[in-house]
């Protein structure tokens, strides 16, 4: 079910590395049409499209406050406490990411600095198809709240009655979210991007979704910011002979169940571990509800890669740049220092990937498809803007203006240069005038004395 290969099997590795977030022409064209309808017809388009794709016509589109409260009241008490505990962990972690504005005295009265300003309004997309993800709502809403975003607007596909899943509504209420809409799919993304009579236009859209949601986010990027265009989930486990094969197998399956294009990879220099993991996978999969999805994912994008040594194993893992990286070695921390590319790193046998998905605190919205080479986990930084502040003085401009103008001349931007030189000429005139006044004043005094 999960093959054992060597690093020289480039066909398999290239297949894994090619799993980026691309869409068929059919998806792109359908999404473009949906977005145009929402932009032109607002709420009416949202209702018609929701009826077409979700089988329900939401009315009203915005969920009333009393329904949010009712969903929260109906929540199982044990689950409510778990959600609150998870919220506390996630909020505490992200509170440490908050940045402050700063200013520095650069001499001569010149002040330079950076002003940190939260976004005004952010949109969250929460899936509601075959699965419901309150964890995604926590992970997307909390960093926005900690950043200081004033308004958070949430869209999620409507179920029976034209409302999102009750667990989504209850979690939104627990987080204090007031703007919740029963609309999903590309039309939900369009409503957030362009605004309708019921849905406010936002500055940024974050959150996972299917191919139509991801394609819609990609197409509205520029009008609004987005978190990313995420591809299928992935896990890589870097392990040596000390790793428990049953743990490794279970953790590989935890991601393979997400999607038929999900990737689950073990990289190890210890072939007996790979063989034992293979056996455990075979025995575990039949008992899992999403067994068919897992089999398809492992057949296409799963692998136990056996390397010559740990150095080669680390090199393979850095090339893969996986979303979730577990390190199960005798010295996890030392091994970690050699990892350059990973979305999130889980150290040791008790840091199973679901610990990060649900509860520990770090964000589970991570770069996929090898983008961990340059991208990071969702954070408070994604919901702020950093404004550069420059407060120059006359003396500093007089001292540096000629150099600034010369650089502008070098770029053939004469208006830039003139904006500086007009001030330098004024300074020269004022200096000359001051010198004349200083020269003339003794004579004036003498004339008065006479």
C-alpha positions in Angstrom: 0.0 0.0 0.0 2.9 2.4 0.8 5.9 1.6 -1.3 9.5 1.5 -0.1 11.8 3.4 -2.5 15.2 4.9 -2.7 16.1 8.6 -3.2 17.1 7.8 -6.8 13.4 7.1 -7.6 13.0 10.5 -9.1 9.7 9.8 -10.8 8.1 9.2 -7.4 9.7 12.2 -5.8 8.9 14.5 -8.7 5.2 13.4 -8.5 5.2 14.3 -4.8 6.9 17.6 -5.5 4.5 18.5 -8.3 1.5 18.6 -6.0 0.9 22.3 -6.2 -2.4 24.2 -6.1 -3.2 24.2 -9.8 -6.7 24.1 -11.2 -8.2 22.9 -14.4 -9.5 25.3 -17.1 -13.0 24.1 -16.2 -12.6 25.1 -12.6 -11.0 28.4 -13.4 -13.7 29.3 -15.9 -16.6 28.3 -13.6 -15.1 30.3 -10.8 -14.6 33.4 -13.0 -18.3 33.2 -14.0 -19.4 32.8 -10.4 -17.4 35.8 -9.2 -18.7 38.0 -12.0 -22.3 37.1 -11.0 -21.7 38.0 -7.4 -20.0 41.2 -8.3 -22.9 42.3 -10.6 -25.9 41.0 -8.6 -24.9 40.8 -5.0 -27.2 39.1 -2.6 -29.5 37.7 -5.4 -26.5 36.0 -7.0 -25.4 34.6 -3.7 -28.9 33.1 -3.1 -29.2 31.6 -6.6 -25.7 30.1 -6.5 -26.2 28.7 -3.0 -29.4 27.0 -4.2 -27.6 25.6 -7.2 -24.5 24.3 -5.5 -25.7 23.7 -1.9 -29.3 22.9 -2.4 -30.5 25.6 -0.1 -31.4 29.3 -0.5 -30.2 31.2 2.6 -32.6 33.8 4.0 -31.4 35.9 5.5 -27.8 35.4 4.4 -26.4 36.8 7.7 -27.0 34.5 10.7 -29.0 36.2 13.4 -27.3 36.7 16.8 -29.9 34.7 18.6 -29.1 31.7 16.4 -25.4 31.9 17.2 -26.2 32.0 20.9 -28.6 29.0 20.6 -26.0 26.9 18.8 -23.5 27.7 21.6 -26.0 26.8 24.2 -26.7 23.5 22.5 -23.0 22.5 22.3 -22.0 19.4 24.3 -20.4 20.7 27.6 -17.3 18.5 27.3 -16.7 19.6 23.7 -17.2 23.3 24.7 -14.5 22.9 27.4 -12.1 21.3 24.9 -12.7 24.2 22.5 -12.1 26.7 25.2 -8.9 25.0 26.3 -7.7 24.9 22.7 -8.6 28.6 22.3 -6.6 29.5 25.4 -3.5 27.7 24.1 -3.8 29.2 20.6 -4.4 32.7 21.9 -1.5 32.5 24.3 0.9 31.4 21.6 -0.2 34.1 19.1 -0.2 36.8 21.7 3.6 36.4 21.8 3.7 37.3 18.1 2.2 40.8 18.6 4.6 43.5 17.4 4.8 47.1 18.6 5.4 50.2 16.7 8.9 51.7 17.1 10.8 54.9 16.5 14.5 55.8 16.7 16.4 59.1 16.9 18.7 59.2 13.9 20.4 62.4 15.1 19.9 66.0 14.0 16.3 65.7 15.2 15.5 63.1 12.5 13.1 60.4 13.6 12.7 57.1 11.7 10.3 54.3 12.6 7.7 51.7 11.9 4.1 51.9 12.7 2.2 48.6 13.2 -1.5 48.9 12.2 -4.0 46.1 12.1 -6.3 45.5 9.1 -9.8 47.0 9.4 -11.8 44.0 8.2 -10.9 40.3 7.5 -12.9 37.5 6.0 -12.7 33.9 7.2 -13.7 30.9 5.1 -14.7 27.8 7.0 -15.5 24.6 5.0 -18.7 22.8 5.5 -18.9 20.0 2.9 -18.0 16.5 4.0 -16.3 17.7 7.2 -16.6 20.6 9.6 -13.5 22.2 11.0 -13.9 24.2 14.2 -10.2 23.9 14.6 -9.7 25.9 11.4 -12.0 28.6 12.7 -9.9 28.9 15.9 -6.7 29.0 13.9 -7.8 31.7 11.5 -9.8 33.9 13.8 -7.5 34.1 16.9 -4.4 35.6 15.2 -6.6 38.2 13.6 -8.1 39.0 16.9 -4.7 39.2 18.6 -3.5 41.5 15.8 -6.3 43.9 16.7 -8.6 43.5 13.6 -11.8 45.3 14.4 -14.2 43.3 12.2 -14.0 39.6 11.4 -16.6 38.3 8.9 -17.1 34.5 8.5 -18.6 32.6 5.6 -19.4 28.9 5.6 -21.6 26.8 3.4 -25.3 26.6 4.4 -26.8 23.3 5.4 -30.5 22.5 6.0 -32.3 25.7 7.0 -29.8 27.9 5.2 -27.3 28.0 8.1 -23.7 26.8 8.5 -23.1 23.7 10.6 -24.1 24.2 14.2 -20.6 23.4 15.4 -19.3 26.3 13.2 -22.0 28.6 14.6 -21.2 27.6 18.2 -17.4 28.1 17.8 -18.0 31.5 16.2 -20.1 32.5 19.2 -17.4 31.2 21.6 -14.9 33.5 19.8 -17.2 36.5 20.0 -17.7 36.7 16.2 -20.9 38.6 15.2 -20.7 38.6 11.4 -21.5 35.1 10.2 -23.0 34.3 6.8 -24.5 31.1 5.4 -22.7 31.1 2.1 -19.9 29.0 0.9 -18.0 28.1 -2.3 -16.6 30.5 -4.8 -19.7 32.7 -4.2 -18.7 33.0 -0.5 -15.2 34.2 -1.5 -16.7 36.6 -4.0 -19.1 38.1 -1.5 -16.2 38.8 0.9 -14.1 40.3 -1.9 -16.6 42.5 -3.5 -19.3 42.9 -0.8 -23.0 42.5 -1.2 -26.1 44.1 0.4 -25.6 41.6 3.3 -21.9 40.8 3.3 -19.3 43.4 4.0 -16.3 43.7 1.6 -13.1 42.8 3.5 -9.4 43.5 3.2 -8.1 39.9 3.4 -9.6 36.4 3.0 -8.1 33.4 4.9 -9.1 29.8 5.4 -9.1 26.5 3.6 -11.6 25.2 1.0 -12.0 23.0 -2.0 -10.6 23.6 -5.5 -13.4 26.2 -6.3 -12.7 28.1 -3.1 -8.9 28.1 -3.6 -9.3 29.1 -7.3 -11.7 31.9 -6.2 -9.2 33.2 -3.7 -6.5 33.2 -6.3 -8.7 35.2 -8.7 -9.7 37.9 -6.2 -6.1 38.3 -5.0 -5.1 41.9 -5.7 -8.5 43.3 -4.9 -8.0 41.7 -1.5 -5.1 39.9 0.2 -5.3 36.2 0.8 -3.4 33.8 3.1 -2.3 31.4 0.3 -3.5 29.2 -2.4 -3.1 26.0 -0.5 -2.5 22.6 -2.1 -3.2 19.1 -0.6 -2.0 18.3 2.9 1.3 16.5 3.5 3.4 15.0 6.3 7.0 14.0 6.3 8.6 11.9 9.1 12.3 11.9 9.5 13.2 8.9 11.7 16.1 6.6 12.7 16.2 3.1 14.3 14.9 4.5 17.6 11.5 5.4 16.2 8.4 3.4 17.0 7.0 2.0 13.7 3.4 1.9 15.0 3.6 5.6 15.9 5.1 6.4 12.5 2.4 4.5 10.6 -0.4 6.1 12.6 1.0 9.6 12.0 1.4 9.0 8.2 -2.3 8.0 8.0 -3.4 11.0 10.0 -2.6 13.1 6.9 -3.4 10.6 4.2 -7.0 10.6 5.2 -7.4 14.3 4.3 -7.4 14.0 0.5 -6.7 11.6 -2.3 -3.8 13.9 -3.3 -2.4 14.1 0.3 1.2 13.0 0.7 2.6 10.9 3.5 6.3 10.2 3.5 8.8 8.5 5.8 12.5 9.2 5.2 14.9 7.0 7.1 18.3 5.4 6.8 17.0 2.3 8.6 15.3 -0.1 6.2 13.8 -2.4 9.0 11.9 0.6 10.2 10.4 1.2 6.8 9.4 -2.4 6.4 7.8 -2.4 9.9 5.9 0.8 9.0 4.7 -0.9 5.8 3.2 -3.8 7.9 1.5 -1.5 10.4 -0.1 0.6 7.6 -1.5 -2.5 6.0 -3.1 -3.6 9.3 -4.4 -0.2 10.3 -6.1 1.1 7.1 -9.0 -1.3 6.8 -10.4 -0.2 10.1 -10.4 3.5 9.2 -13.6 5.2 7.9 -11.7 7.0 5.1 -9.8 3.9 4.0 -10.5 4.4 0.3 -9.1 8.0 0.4 -6.0 6.8 2.3 -5.3 3.9 -0.2 -5.6 6.3 -3.1 -3.3 8.9 -1.5 -0.7 6.4 -0.4 -0.7 4.7 -3.8 0.0 7.9 -5.6 1.9 10.1 -3.2 3.0 8.0 -0.3 6.5 6.5 0.2 9.0 5.1 2.7 12.3 6.5 1.4 15.3 4.5 2.6 18.6 6.5 2.4 22.2 5.5 2.8 22.6 7.6 6.0 21.0 10.3 8.0 22.8 13.0 6.1 21.1 11.9 2.9 17.8 11.6 4.7 18.0 15.2 5.9 18.9 16.3 2.4 15.8 14.6 1.0 13.6 16.1 3.6 14.9 19.6 2.9 14.2 19.1 -0.7 10.6 18.1 0.0 10.0 21.1 2.3 6.9 19.5 3.7 4.0 21.1 5.5 4.3 19.0 8.6 7.6 17.5 9.6 8.0 15.0 12.5 11.5 14.2 13.7 11.8 10.9 15.5 15.5 10.4 16.2 17.8 9.8 19.1 18.6 13.5 19.2 15.6 15.4 17.9 16.9 18.8 18.7 20.2 18.4 17.1 18.6 16.9 14.0 16.2 19.9 13.9 19.0 22.4 13.6 19.9 20.9 10.2 16.4 21.3 8.8 16.0 24.4 6.5 12.6 23.9 5.0 9.4 22.9 6.8 6.1 24.5 7.6 5.9 23.2 11.2 8.3 20.8 13.1 7.1 18.2 15.6 9.8 16.8 17.9 9.8 13.4 19.5 7.3 10.6 19.8 4.7 12.5 21.8 4.4 15.5 19.4 2.1 13.7 17.0 0.9 16.0 14.2 -2.7 16.2 15.5 -1.3 17.8 18.7 -0.5 20.8 16.5 -3.6 20.5 14.4 -5.9 20.9 17.4 -4.4 21.9 20.7 -0.8 22.9 21.3 -1.1 26.6 20.2 1.0 27.1 17.1 -1.0 27.7 13.9 -2.0 24.8 11.7 -2.4 26.9 8.6 0.9 26.0 7.0 2.6 26.3 3.6 2.1 23.3 1.3 3.5 22.0 -2.0 7.1 22.8 -1.2 6.3 26.5 -0.5 7.8 26.1 3.0 11.0 27.1 1.2 9.8 30.7 1.4 6.5 30.8 3.2 5.5 30.6 6.9 2.6 29.5 9.1 -0.3 31.9 9.5 0.4 34.3 12.2 -0.5 37.7 13.7 1.8 39.2 11.1 -0.7 38.2 8.4 -3.3 40.6 9.8 -1.2 43.8 10.2 0.4 46.4 8.0 3.8 48.0 8.8 4.0 51.7 7.8 7.4 53.3 7.5 7.7 56.7 9.2 10.2 59.3 8.2 10.5 62.7 9.9 13.4 64.6 8.3 14.7 67.9 9.4 15.8 70.9 7.4 19.4 70.4 8.4 19.5 66.8 7.4 17.9 67.5 4.0 20.3 70.3 3.4 23.1 67.9 4.1 21.9 65.0 2.0 19.6 66.6 -0.6 22.3 66.9 -3.3 23.0 63.2 -3.1 19.3 62.3 -3.2 18.8 64.5 -6.3 21.8 63.0 -8.0 20.4 59.4 -7.5 17.1 60.6 -9.0 19.0 62.0 -12.0 20.7 58.7 -12.4 17.3 57.1 -12.8 16.2 59.8 -15.2 13.4 60.9 -12.9 13.9 64.6 -13.0 10.7 65.5 -11.1 12.0 63.4 -8.2 15.2 65.4 -8.3 13.4 68.7 -8.6 11.3 68.0 -5.6 14.5 68.0 -3.6 16.3 70.8 -5.4 13.4 73.2 -5.0 13.9 73.0 -1.3 17.7 73.3 -1.6 17.3 76.5 -3.6 14.9 77.8 -1.0 17.5 77.0 1.7 20.1 78.9 -0.3 17.9 81.9 -0.7 17.1 82.0 3.0 20.8 81.7 3.8 21.7 84.5 1.4 18.9 86.7 2.7 20.0 86.0 6.2 23.6 87.0 5.4 22.4 90.2 3.8 20.3 91.1 6.8 23.2 90.4 9.1 25.5 92.6 7.0 22.9 95.4 6.8 21.9 95.5 10.4 25.0 97.3 11.8 24.5 100.1 9.3 20.9 100.5 10.2 21.8 100.8 13.8 24.3 103.5 13.0 21.8 105.4 10.9 19.4 105.3 13.8 22.0 106.5 16.2 22.7 109.4 13.9 
